[in-house]
Amino acid sequence: MTPAQQSEAALAICRLAPVVPVLVVEDAAAAAPLARALVAGGLPALEVTLRTPAALEAIRAMAGVPGGVVGAGTLLTPADVRAAKAAGARFGVSPGATDRLIAACEDEGLPLLPGAATASEIMALLEKGYSVQKFFPAEAIGGAKALGAYASPLPQVRFCPTGGIGPAGAADYLALGNVLCVGGSWVAPKDRVAAGDWAGIEALARAAAALRR
């Protein structure tokens, strides 16, 4: 998969909904009902972060949910890429980008949303052919104001900002012309997941899906 194909696939995924849930799944048994609630609420693209022992099994479970497009977040190594693809991930997200990680995604045919925080990092990824990128950690590095400032000098690049974004601030990012969607964990709070409050999570997803882009 070429960088251009990677970006085309990432663009299509980012256009599915204004919010991509960023999920830290502790119990794989909750994965399928969580995915069903989020998809029913209008958020089909799901990022399961590889931060827990249950993450790969959660991806396997979510991959079977109709209408869902499950991806793996926190990709750090080529081994992560191979494991995520084998588990059924249809896209990958990384906090930054290395040559080895990018090459592994291209070799495995796993569309990658590579992370960038600075103009130099954004330019380096664009030079490699990646025109759709993750802006991370968004709130810690200047938020919507900083990301908006990149629009004029780097109009070729579109972003999915993540990191510290909540429902109140999401609209500021989505109002930017260089933002496709935002990533956020607020649609699946840990307490609601632990309680099995799938109706409550579906309601949060519906509110997020209604955000304007």
C-alpha positions as CSV (number, residue, x, y, z in Angstrom):
1,M,0.0,0.0,0.0
2,T,1.5,3.3,-1.1
3,P,1.5,6.5,1.0
4,A,-1.1,8.0,-1.3
5,Q,-3.3,4.9,-0.9
6,Q,-2.7,5.1,2.9
7,S,-3.9,8.7,3.0
8,E,-6.8,8.0,0.8
9,A,-8.0,5.2,3.1
10,A,-7.4,7.3,6.2
11,L,-9.4,10.2,4.6
12,A,-12.4,7.9,4.0
13,I,-12.2,6.6,7.6
14,C,-12.0,10.1,9.1
15,R,-15.0,11.2,7.1
16,L,-17.3,8.5,8.5
17,A,-18.2,10.6,11.6
18,P,-17.0,13.8,13.3
19,V,-15.7,11.8,16.3
20,V,-13.5,8.7,16.5
21,P,-13.8,7.1,19.9
22,V,-10.4,6.5,21.5
23,L,-11.0,3.3,23.6
24,V,-8.9,1.8,26.4
25,V,-10.5,-1.6,26.8
26,E,-9.7,-3.4,30.1
27,D,-12.1,-6.3,29.6
28,A,-12.5,-7.9,26.2
29,A,-15.9,-9.2,27.1
30,A,-17.2,-5.6,27.0
31,A,-15.7,-5.0,23.5
32,A,-18.5,-6.2,21.3
33,P,-21.4,-4.5,23.2
34,L,-19.4,-1.3,23.5
35,A,-18.8,-1.3,19.7
36,R,-22.5,-2.0,19.1
37,A,-23.5,0.9,21.2
38,L,-21.0,3.3,19.5
39,V,-22.0,2.2,16.0
40,A,-25.7,2.5,16.9
41,G,-25.0,6.0,18.0
42,G,-23.5,6.9,14.7
43,L,-19.8,6.5,15.4
44,P,-18.6,3.6,13.2
45,A,-14.8,4.2,13.3
46,L,-13.4,2.9,16.6
47,E,-9.8,3.2,17.8
48,V,-8.8,0.6,20.3
49,T,-5.5,1.6,21.9
50,L,-2.9,-1.1,22.5
51,R,-2.4,-0.1,26.1
52,T,-4.0,-3.1,27.8
53,P,-3.6,-6.8,27.7
54,A,-7.1,-7.1,26.4
55,A,-6.6,-4.8,23.5
56,L,-6.0,-7.3,20.7
57,E,-8.8,-9.5,21.8
58,A,-11.1,-6.4,21.9
59,I,-10.1,-5.7,18.3
60,R,-11.0,-9.2,17.3
61,A,-14.4,-8.9,19.0
62,M,-15.2,-5.5,17.5
63,A,-14.1,-6.6,14.1
64,G,-17.2,-8.7,13.9
65,V,-19.7,-6.0,14.8
66,P,-21.7,-5.0,11.7
67,G,-21.2,-1.4,10.6
68,G,-18.0,-0.9,12.6
69,V,-14.6,-0.1,11.3
70,V,-12.1,-1.0,14.1
71,G,-8.6,0.3,14.2
72,A,-5.6,0.0,16.5
73,G,-4.2,2.9,18.3
74,T,-0.8,3.5,20.1
75,L,1.1,1.6,17.4
76,L,4.7,1.9,18.3
77,T,6.6,-1.0,16.6
78,P,6.3,-3.2,13.5
79,A,5.3,-6.0,15.8
80,D,2.4,-3.9,16.9
81,V,1.3,-3.4,13.3
82,R,1.5,-7.1,12.5
83,A,-0.5,-8.1,15.6
84,A,-3.1,-5.4,15.0
85,K,-3.6,-6.5,11.4
86,A,-3.8,-10.1,12.4
87,A,-6.5,-9.3,15.0
88,G,-8.7,-7.6,12.4
89,A,-7.7,-3.9,12.6
90,R,-8.6,-2.0,9.5
91,F,-6.6,1.0,10.2
92,G,-3.8,2.1,12.6
93,V,-3.1,5.2,14.6
94,S,0.3,6.2,16.1
95,P,1.4,9.0,18.5
96,G,4.3,9.8,16.2
97,A,5.9,8.2,13.2
98,T,9.1,6.3,12.5
99,D,10.4,4.9,9.2
100,R,10.1,1.4,10.5
101,L,6.6,1.9,11.7
102,I,5.5,3.5,8.4
103,A,7.2,0.7,6.4
104,A,5.4,-2.0,8.4
105,C,2.0,-0.4,7.8
106,E,2.7,-0.1,4.1
107,D,3.9,-3.7,3.9
108,E,0.9,-5.0,5.9
109,G,-1.6,-2.9,3.9
110,L,-2.8,-1.2,7.1
111,P,-3.9,2.4,6.5
112,L,-2.0,4.6,9.0
113,L,-2.9,7.9,10.7
114,P,0.5,9.0,11.7
115,G,1.0,11.4,14.6
116,A,2.7,14.8,14.3
117,A,3.0,17.8,16.6
118,T,5.3,20.2,15.0
119,A,5.6,21.9,11.6
120,S,8.8,19.9,10.8
121,E,7.0,16.6,11.7
122,I,4.0,17.5,9.6
123,M,6.3,18.4,6.7
124,A,8.4,15.2,7.0
125,L,5.2,13.1,6.8
126,L,3.9,15.1,3.9
127,E,7.3,14.6,2.1
128,K,6.7,10.9,2.5
129,G,3.2,11.2,0.9
130,Y,1.1,11.3,4.0
131,S,-1.5,14.1,3.7
132,V,-3.8,12.9,6.4
133,Q,-2.3,13.0,9.9
134,K,-3.1,12.9,13.6
135,F,-2.3,16.0,15.6
136,F,-1.2,14.9,19.0
137,P,-1.3,15.8,21.9
138,A,-3.7,18.4,20.7
139,E,-4.6,20.3,23.8
140,A,-1.1,20.2,25.3
141,I,0.5,21.8,22.3
142,G,-1.8,24.7,21.7
143,G,-5.2,23.2,20.9
144,A,-7.4,24.4,18.0
145,K,-5.6,27.8,17.8
146,A,-2.3,26.1,17.1
147,L,-3.7,23.6,14.6
148,G,-5.6,26.3,12.8
149,A,-2.3,28.2,12.3
150,Y,-1.0,25.3,10.2
151,A,-3.8,25.7,7.6
152,S,-2.2,28.6,5.7
153,P,1.4,27.3,5.3
154,L,0.4,23.6,5.0
155,P,-3.0,23.6,3.2
156,Q,-2.3,20.1,1.8
157,V,-2.6,18.4,5.1
158,R,-5.8,17.4,6.9
159,F,-5.9,16.3,10.5
160,C,-7.6,14.2,13.2
161,P,-6.6,16.0,16.4
162,T,-6.6,13.9,19.6
163,G,-5.3,14.3,23.2
164,G,-7.3,16.0,25.9
165,I,-10.3,16.9,23.7
166,G,-13.7,16.9,25.3
167,P,-17.2,17.5,24.1
168,A,-17.0,21.2,24.9
169,G,-13.8,21.8,22.9
170,A,-14.5,19.4,20.0
171,A,-16.6,22.0,18.1
172,D,-13.6,24.4,18.0
173,Y,-11.5,21.9,16.2
174,L,-14.3,20.7,13.9
175,A,-14.8,24.3,12.8
176,L,-11.3,24.4,11.3
177,G,-11.0,23.8,7.6
178,N,-8.0,21.5,8.0
179,V,-9.8,19.2,10.5
180,L,-11.6,16.0,9.3
181,C,-12.7,14.7,12.7
182,V,-11.5,14.6,16.3
183,G,-10.5,11.7,18.5
184,G,-11.9,11.5,22.0
185,S,-12.5,9.2,24.9
186,W,-15.5,11.0,26.4
187,V,-18.0,9.0,24.5
188,A,-17.1,5.8,26.4
189,P,-16.4,6.8,30.0
190,K,-14.7,4.0,32.1
191,D,-17.5,4.0,34.7
192,R,-20.2,3.5,32.1
193,V,-18.3,0.7,30.3
194,A,-17.7,-1.0,33.7
195,A,-21.4,-0.7,34.5
196,G,-22.5,-2.0,31.1
197,D,-24.4,1.2,30.5
198,W,-24.7,0.7,26.7
199,A,-27.7,2.9,26.4
200,G,-25.9,5.7,28.1
201,I,-22.9,5.3,25.8
202,E,-25.1,5.2,22.7
203,A,-26.6,8.5,23.8
204,L,-23.2,10.0,24.2
205,A,-22.3,8.7,20.7
206,R,-25.4,10.2,19.2
207,A,-24.6,13.6,20.7
208,A,-21.0,13.3,19.3
209,A,-22.2,12.2,15.9
210,A,-24.4,15.3,15.7
211,L,-21.5,17.7,16.0
212,R,-21.1,19.9,13.0
213,R,-18.0,19.7,10.7
